[in-house]
Amino acid sequence: MNESRRENTKNGYLYERQAEVCKAFANPTRIHILDLLAKRERSVSELQSVLGVSKANLSQHMGILRSAGTVITRRSGKQVFCALAFPEVKQACQCMRDVLRRIRSR
């Protein structure tokens, strides 16, 4: 495989993964979840209470965020705790907000 084809294959994979992450971010509730988790780890029950959503609805949102690789969970006894998978997730959200502020200020 020549160098150009390898680069296209590598970039194609990254573009696909980026699209998956962007799809996961494309919901106000999920953005709110990411914002809450950017501050600190939270229990599922705490997220449910702050967001005012049902357990089933939160579970769906968390499943999408976990599948995208942006959120991790851990169990401690009967409680499940959620956190950002990487600090870069917080940075990505902040970067998008910065872009939106610039667009709005035009």
Secondary structure, 3 states (H helix, E strand, C coil): CCHHHHHHHHHHHHHHHHHHHHHHHCCHHHHHHHHHHHHCCEEHHHHHHHHCCCHHHHHHHHHHHHHCCCEEEEEECCEEEEEECCHHHHHHHHHHHHHHHHHHCC
